[in-house]
């Protein structure tokens, strides 16, 4: 939500208000966001794989960029 590299969550439930769970970064680390406009594409960064899809679980979706945590790695 705030582009600090630590993923935050927004949760919704029927008949309830949405909840925002912020994940504060204790120590800044490197991360990479990749925008891929092709559904079904697979992207690899180092040993991490991501699959571009809007279906992420029961009654949920994700349309944002792919997120790769790099830790202290400075180059990929």
N, CA, C and O atoms as CSV, one atom per row, in Angstrom:
chain,resi,resn,atom,element,x,y,z
A,1,UNK,N,N,0.808,-1.209,0.000
A,1,UNK,CA,C,0.000,0.000,0.000
A,1,UNK,C,C,0.843,1.263,0.000
A,1,UNK,O,O,0.433,2.287,-0.547
A,2,UNK,N,N,2.017,1.196,0.609
A,2,UNK,CA,C,2.842,2.401,0.692
A,2,UNK,C,C,4.171,2.270,-0.056
A,2,UNK,O,O,5.040,3.132,0.077
A,3,UNK,N,N,4.337,1.201,-0.840
A,3,UNK,CA,C,5.535,1.010,-1.674
A,3,UNK,C,C,6.837,1.038,-0.891
A,3,UNK,O,O,7.834,1.583,-1.362
A,4,UNK,N,N,6.835,0.451,0.306
A,4,UNK,CA,C,8.078,0.371,1.075
A,4,UNK,C,C,8.757,-0.987,0.930
A,4,UNK,O,O,9.814,-1.220,1.516
A,5,UNK,N,N,8.150,-1.890,0.145
A,5,UNK,CA,C,8.744,-3.207,-0.065
A,5,UNK,C,C,8.216,-4.280,0.859
A,5,UNK,O,O,8.359,-5.467,0.565
A,6,UNK,N,N,7.610,-3.896,1.969
A,6,UNK,CA,C,6.984,-4.853,2.883
A,6,UNK,C,C,5.507,-4.919,2.527
A,6,UNK,O,O,4.810,-3.906,2.574
A,7,UNK,N,N,5.029,-6.101,2.171
A,7,UNK,CA,C,3.666,-6.230,1.689
A,7,UNK,C,C,2.643,-6.002,2.785
A,7,UNK,O,O,2.780,-6.512,3.897
A,8,UNK,N,N,1.613,-5.228,2.458
A,8,UNK,CA,C,0.500,-4.968,3.342
A,8,UNK,C,C,-0.712,-5.745,2.811
A,8,UNK,O,O,-0.714,-6.180,1.659
A,9,UNK,N,N,-1.733,-5.919,3.645
A,9,UNK,CA,C,-2.926,-6.666,3.245
A,9,UNK,C,C,-4.173,-5.845,3.459
A,9,UNK,O,O,-4.262,-5.060,4.402
A,10,UNK,N,N,-5.144,-6.033,2.568
A,10,UNK,CA,C,-6.481,-5.502,2.752
A,10,UNK,C,C,-7.411,-6.703,2.771
A,10,UNK,O,O,-7.458,-7.473,1.813
A,11,UNK,N,N,-8.153,-6.863,3.867
A,11,UNK,CA,C,-9.054,-8.000,4.033
A,11,UNK,C,C,-10.490,-7.514,4.020
A,11,UNK,O,O,-10.825,-6.493,4.620
A,12,UNK,N,N,-11.330,-8.265,3.326
A,12,UNK,CA,C,-12.750,-7.954,3.328
A,12,UNK,C,C,-13.531,-9.202,3.717
A,12,UNK,O,O,-13.081,-10.326,3.494
A,13,UNK,N,N,-14.691,-8.994,4.294
A,13,UNK,CA,C,-15.582,-10.088,4.662
A,13,UNK,C,C,-17.014,-9.614,4.478
A,13,UNK,O,O,-17.306,-8.424,4.598
A,14,UNK,N,N,-17.890,-10.539,4.189
A,14,UNK,CA,C,-19.296,-10.176,4.040
A,14,UNK,C,C,-19.830,-9.557,5.316
A,14,UNK,O,O,-19.536,-10.024,6.416
A,15,UNK,N,N,-20.606,-8.516,5.165
A,15,UNK,CA,C,-21.249,-7.840,6.292
A,15,UNK,C,C,-20.250,-7.314,7.326
A,15,UNK,O,O,-20.577,-7.225,8.510
A,16,UNK,N,N,-19.058,-6.973,6.896
A,16,UNK,CA,C,-18.049,-6.432,7.818
A,16,UNK,C,C,-17.236,-5.363,7.085
A,16,UNK,O,O,-17.136,-5.361,5.858
A,17,UNK,N,N,-16.673,-4.477,7.858
A,17,UNK,CA,C,-15.821,-3.436,7.277
A,17,UNK,C,C,-14.497,-4.039,6.807
A,17,UNK,O,O,-14.021,-5.030,7.360
A,18,UNK,N,N,-13.922,-3.433,5.794
A,18,UNK,CA,C,-12.608,-3.874,5.317
A,18,UNK,C,C,-11.566,-3.617,6.403
A,18,UNK,O,O,-11.678,-2.659,7.169
A,19,UNK,N,N,-10.557,-4.479,6.460
A,19,UNK,CA,C,-9.460,-4.306,7.428
A,19,UNK,C,C,-8.166,-4.118,6.663
A,19,UNK,O,O,-7.916,-4.804,5.671
A,20,UNK,N,N,-7.359,-3.204,7.115
A,20,UNK,CA,C,-6.044,-2.955,6.512
A,20,UNK,C,C,-4.991,-3.402,7.509
A,20,UNK,O,O,-4.951,-2.922,8.641
A,21,UNK,N,N,-4.143,-4.317,7.085
A,21,UNK,CA,C,-3.053,-4.801,7.930
A,21,UNK,C,C,-1.740,-4.262,7.369
A,21,UNK,O,O,-1.284,-4.700,6.313
A,22,UNK,N,N,-1.145,-3.324,8.068
A,22,UNK,CA,C,0.101,-2.704,7.630
A,22,UNK,C,C,1.271,-3.538,8.118
A,22,UNK,O,O,1.265,-4.029,9.247
A,23,UNK,N,N,2.253,-3.693,7.285
A,23,UNK,CA,C,3.451,-4.458,7.599
A,23,UNK,C,C,4.637,-3.492,7.605
A,23,UNK,O,O,5.251,-3.275,6.560
A,24,UNK,N,N,4.969,-2.914,8.748
A,24,UNK,CA,C,6.070,-1.951,8.780
A,24,UNK,C,C,7.423,-2.647,8.576
A,24,UNK,O,O,7.653,-3.753,9.065
A,25,UNK,N,N,8.289,-1.981,7.857
A,25,UNK,CA,C,9.635,-2.517,7.620
A,25,UNK,C,C,10.550,-2.108,8.771
A,25,UNK,O,O,10.771,-0.921,9.013
A,26,UNK,N,N,11.073,-3.100,9.467
A,26,UNK,CA,C,12.006,-2.806,10.563
A,26,UNK,C,C,13.346,-2.329,10.010
A,26,UNK,O,O,13.945,-1.387,10.527
A,27,UNK,N,N,13.803,-2.994,8.954
A,27,UNK,CA,C,15.064,-2.618,8.308
A,27,UNK,C,C,14.844,-2.658,6.803
A,27,UNK,O,O,14.399,-3.680,6.280
A,28,UNK,N,N,15.137,-1.593,6.105
A,28,UNK,CA,C,14.913,-1.556,4.658
A,28,UNK,C,C,15.693,-2.661,3.942
A,28,UNK,O,O,16.865,-2.900,4.231
A,29,UNK,N,N,15.033,-3.312,3.024
A,29,UNK,CA,C,15.657,-4.338,2.190
A,29,UNK,C,C,15.348,-4.026,0.734
A,29,UNK,O,O,14.494,-3.189,0.441
A,30,UNK,N,N,16.027,-4.681,-0.158
A,30,UNK,CA,C,15.799,-4.478,-1.585
A,30,UNK,C,C,14.630,-5.334,-2.056
A,30,UNK,O,O,14.408,-6.436,-1.552
A,31,UNK,N,N,13.898,-4.822,-3.012
A,31,UNK,CA,C,12.775,-5.535,-3.581
A,31,UNK,C,C,12.548,-5.047,-5.002
A,31,UNK,O,O,13.064,-4.005,-5.407
A,32,UNK,N,N,11.771,-5.811,-5.750
A,32,UNK,CA,C,11.533,-5.496,-7.156
A,32,UNK,C,C,10.066,-5.701,-7.471
A,32,UNK,O,O,9.483,-6.727,-7.118
A,33,UNK,N,N,9.466,-4.719,-8.140
A,33,UNK,CA,C,8.102,-4.844,-8.652
A,33,UNK,C,C,8.197,-4.979,-10.162
A,33,UNK,O,O,8.926,-4.233,-10.816
A,34,UNK,N,N,7.452,-5.944,-10.719
A,34,UNK,CA,C,7.461,-6.163,-12.163
A,34,UNK,C,C,6.027,-6.122,-12.675
A,34,UNK,O,O,5.190,-6.912,-12.238
A,35,UNK,N,N,5.738,-5.209,-13.597
A,35,UNK,CA,C,4.428,-5.131,-14.228
A,35,UNK,C,C,4.450,-6.010,-15.475
A,35,UNK,O,O,5.233,-5.766,-16.393
A,36,UNK,N,N,3.605,-7.019,-15.511
A,36,UNK,CA,C,3.523,-7.920,-16.658
A,36,UNK,C,C,2.063,-7.933,-17.111
A,36,UNK,O,O,1.200,-8.413,-16.375
A,37,UNK,N,N,1.767,-7.412,-18.317
A,37,UNK,CA,C,0.376,-7.303,-18.756
A,37,UNK,C,C,-0.203,-8.571,-19.381
A,37,UNK,O,O,-1.337,-8.547,-19.859
A,38,UNK,N,N,0.536,-9.668,-19.392
A,38,UNK,CA,C,0.091,-10.884,-20.057
A,38,UNK,C,C,-0.296,-11.946,-19.038
A,38,UNK,O,O,0.566,-12.478,-18.339
A,39,UNK,N,N,-1.587,-12.258,-18.949
A,39,UNK,CA,C,-2.032,-13.317,-18.045
A,39,UNK,C,C,-1.422,-14.649,-18.453
A,39,UNK,O,O,-1.339,-14.960,-19.641
A,40,UNK,N,N,-1.005,-15.417,-17.493
A,40,UNK,CA,C,-0.405,-16.719,-17.765
A,40,UNK,C,C,1.115,-16.695,-17.848
A,40,UNK,O,O,1.754,-17.747,-17.850
A,41,UNK,N,N,1.699,-15.499,-17.915
A,41,UNK,CA,C,3.162,-15.403,-17.990
A,41,UNK,C,C,3.779,-15.857,-16.681
A,41,UNK,O,O,3.189,-15.695,-15.612
A,42,UNK,N,N,4.972,-16.426,-16.773
A,42,UNK,CA,C,5.749,-16.795,-15.587
A,42,UNK,C,C,7.020,-15.967,-15.592
A,42,UNK,O,O,7.673,-15.812,-16.624
A,43,UNK,N,N,7.362,-15.436,-14.425
A,43,UNK,CA,C,8.540,-14.575,-14.301
A,43,UNK,C,C,9.432,-15.143,-13.212
A,43,UNK,O,O,8.968,-15.507,-12.132
A,44,UNK,N,N,10.735,-15.213,-13.520
A,44,UNK,CA,C,11.698,-15.704,-12.544
A,44,UNK,C,C,12.703,-14.614,-12.240
A,44,UNK,O,O,13.239,-13.975,-13.145
A,45,UNK,N,N,12.954,-14.407,-10.955
A,45,UNK,CA,C,14.019,-13.516,-10.483
A,45,UNK,C,C,14.826,-14.337,-9.492
A,45,UNK,O,O,14.341,-14.666,-8.410
A,46,UNK,N,N,16.052,-14.665,-9.861
A,46,UNK,CA,C,16.865,-15.552,-9.019
A,46,UNK,C,C,16.196,-16.912,-8.937
A,46,UNK,O,O,15.937,-17.534,-9.966
A,47,UNK,N,N,15.913,-17.383,-7.733
A,47,UNK,CA,C,15.235,-18.667,-7.536
A,47,UNK,C,C,13.730,-18.513,-7.317
A,47,UNK,O,O,13.024,-19.502,-7.120
A,48,UNK,N,N,13.244,-17.276,-7.351
A,48,UNK,CA,C,11.824,-17.021,-7.108
A,48,UNK,C,C,11.041,-17.000,-8.420
A,48,UNK,O,O,11.486,-16.421,-9.411
A,49,UNK,N,N,9.881,-17.632,-8.412
A,49,UNK,CA,C,8.987,-17.657,-9.564
A,49,UNK,C,C,7.673,-17.005,-9.189
A,49,UNK,O,O,7.189,-17.163,-8.067
A,50,UNK,N,N,7.092,-16.268,-10.134
A,50,UNK,CA,C,5.743,-15.716,-9.970
A,50,UNK,C,C,4.968,-16.015,-11.251
A,50,UNK,O,O,5.525,-16.042,-12.349
A,51,UNK,N,N,3.681,-16.237,-11.078
A,51,UNK,CA,C,2.781,-16.543,-12.180
A,51,UNK,C,C,1.771,-15.407,-12.271
A,51,UNK,O,O,1.141,-15.064,-11.270
A,52,UNK,N,N,1.605,-14.817,-13.457
A,52,UNK,CA,C,0.677,-13.707,-13.625
A,52,UNK,C,C,-0.738,-14.257,-13.754
A,52,UNK,O,O,-1.071,-14.927,-14.731
A,53,UNK,N,N,-1.563,-13.964,-12.756
A,53,UNK,CA,C,-2.946,-14.415,-12.742
A,53,UNK,C,C,-3.771,-13.455,-11.911
A,53,UNK,O,O,-3.236,-12.765,-11.043
A,54,UNK,N,N,-5.063,-13.404,-12.167
A,54,UNK,CA,C,-5.939,-12.598,-11.322
A,54,UNK,C,C,-6.589,-13.460,-10.256
A,54,UNK,O,O,-7.150,-12.931,-9.296
A,55,UNK,N,N,-6.525,-14.770,-10.402
A,55,UNK,CA,C,-7.124,-15.689,-9.432
A,55,UNK,C,C,-6.069,-16.105,-8.418
A,55,UNK,O,O,-5.104,-16.783,-8.769
A,56,UNK,N,N,-6.247,-15.703,-7.163
A,56,UNK,CA,C,-5.241,-16.025,-6.150
A,56,UNK,C,C,-5.782,-16.866,-5.009
A,56,UNK,O,O,-5.011,-17.313,-4.160
A,57,UNK,N,N,-7.056,-17.088,-4.969
A,57,UNK,CA,C,-7.659,-17.872,-3.899
A,57,UNK,C,C,-9.164,-17.781,-3.986
A,57,UNK,O,O,-9.697,-17.142,-4.893
A,58,UNK,N,N,-9.844,-18.399,-3.074
A,58,UNK,CA,C,-11.295,-18.400,-3.085
A,58,UNK,C,C,-11.840,-16.982,-2.941
A,58,UNK,O,O,-11.544,-16.292,-1.966
A,59,UNK,N,N,-12.629,-16.557,-3.907
A,59,UNK,CA,C,-13.301,-15.251,-3.894
A,59,UNK,C,C,-12.321,-14.089,-3.732
A,59,UNK,O,O,-12.659,-13.083,-3.108
A,60,UNK,N,N,-11.125,-14.214,-4.279
A,60,UNK,CA,C,-10.153,-13.129,-4.187
A,60,UNK,C,C,-9.511,-12.901,-5.547
A,60,UNK,O,O,-9.629,-13.729,-6.451
A,61,UNK,N,N,-8.838,-11.779,-5.678
A,61,UNK,CA,C,-8.151,-11.484,-6.931
A,61,UNK,C,C,-6.958,-10.588,-6.644
A,61,UNK,O,O,-6.828,-10.012,-5.564
A,62,UNK,N,N,-6.090,-10.489,-7.647
A,62,UNK,CA,C,-4.898,-9.660,-7.526
A,62,UNK,C,C,-4.568,-9.119,-8.899
A,62,UNK,O,O,-4.341,-9.891,-9.830
A,63,UNK,N,N,-4.537,-7.819,-9.038
A,63,UNK,CA,C,-4.250,-7.211,-10.330
A,63,UNK,C,C,-2.990,-6.353,-10.286
A,63,UNK,O,O,-2.690,-5.636,-11.241
A,64,UNK,N,N,-2.265,-6.426,-9.197
A,64,UNK,CA,C,-1.098,-5.572,-9.027
A,64,UNK,C,C,0.157,-6.146,-9.652
A,64,UNK,O,O,0.098,-7.179,-10.319
A,65,UNK,N,N,1.283,-5.498,-9.451
A,65,UNK,CA,C,2.548,-5.991,-10.002
A,65,UNK,C,C,3.032,-7.225,-9.239
A,65,UNK,O,O,2.595,-7.490,-8.119
A,66,UNK,N,N,3.924,-7.958,-9.855
A,66,UNK,CA,C,4.578,-9.088,-9.186
A,66,UNK,C,C,5.614,-8.511,-8.232
A,66,UNK,O,O,6.287,-7.536,-8.567
A,67,UNK,N,N,5.748,-9.091,-7.068
A,67,UNK,CA,C,6.652,-8.582,-6.036
A,67,UNK,C,C,7.704,-9.640,-5.733
A,67,UNK,O,O,7.379,-10.795,-5.458
A,68,UNK,N,N,8.963,-9.233,-5.785
A,68,UNK,CA,C,10.076,-10.133,-5.462
A,68,UNK,C,C,10.889,-9.494,-4.343
A,68,UNK,O,O,11.394,-8.381,-4.492
A,69,UNK,N,N,11.012,-10.200,-3.224
A,69,UNK,CA,C,11.861,-9.734,-2.145
A,69,UNK,C,C,13.298,-10.140,-2.421
A,69,UNK,O,O,13.571,-11.311,-2.683
A,70,UNK,N,N,14.218,-9.188,-2.365
A,70,UNK,CA,C,15.613,-9.453,-2.690
A,70,UNK,C,C,16.524,-9.459,-1.470
A,70,UNK,O,O,17.698,-9.816,-1.574
A,71,UNK,N,N,15.994,-9.066,-0.317
A,71,UNK,CA,C,16.839,-9.038,0.878
A,71,UNK,C,C,17.967,-8.034,0.730
A,71,UNK,O,O,17.738,-6.866,0.417
A,72,UNK,N,N,19.192,-8.502,0.958
A,72,UNK,CA,C,20.350,-7.602,0.834
A,72,UNK,C,C,21.005,-7.670,-0.537
A,72,UNK,O,O,21.993,-6.981,-0.792
A,73,UNK,N,N,20.454,-8.503,-1.424
A,73,UNK,CA,C,20.990,-8.602,-2.786
A,73,UNK,C,C,20.834,-7.271,-3.505
A,73,UNK,O,O,19.750,-6.687,-3.505
A,74,UNK,N,N,21.896,-6.794,-4.111
A,74,UNK,CA,C,21.854,-5.499,-4.787
A,74,UNK,C,C,21.688,-5.582,-6.288
A,74,UNK,O,O,21.308,-4.603,-6.931
A,75,UNK,N,N,21.973,-6.757,-6.855
A,75,UNK,CA,C,21.831,-6.924,-8.315
A,75,UNK,C,C,21.099,-8.229,-8.589
A,75,UNK,O,O,21.146,-9.173,-7.800
A,76,UNK,N,N,20.422,-8.253,-9.730
A,76,UNK,CA,C,19.715,-9.468,-10.129
A,76,UNK,C,C,20.051,-9.799,-11.565
A,76,UNK,O,O,19.558,-10.791,-12.102
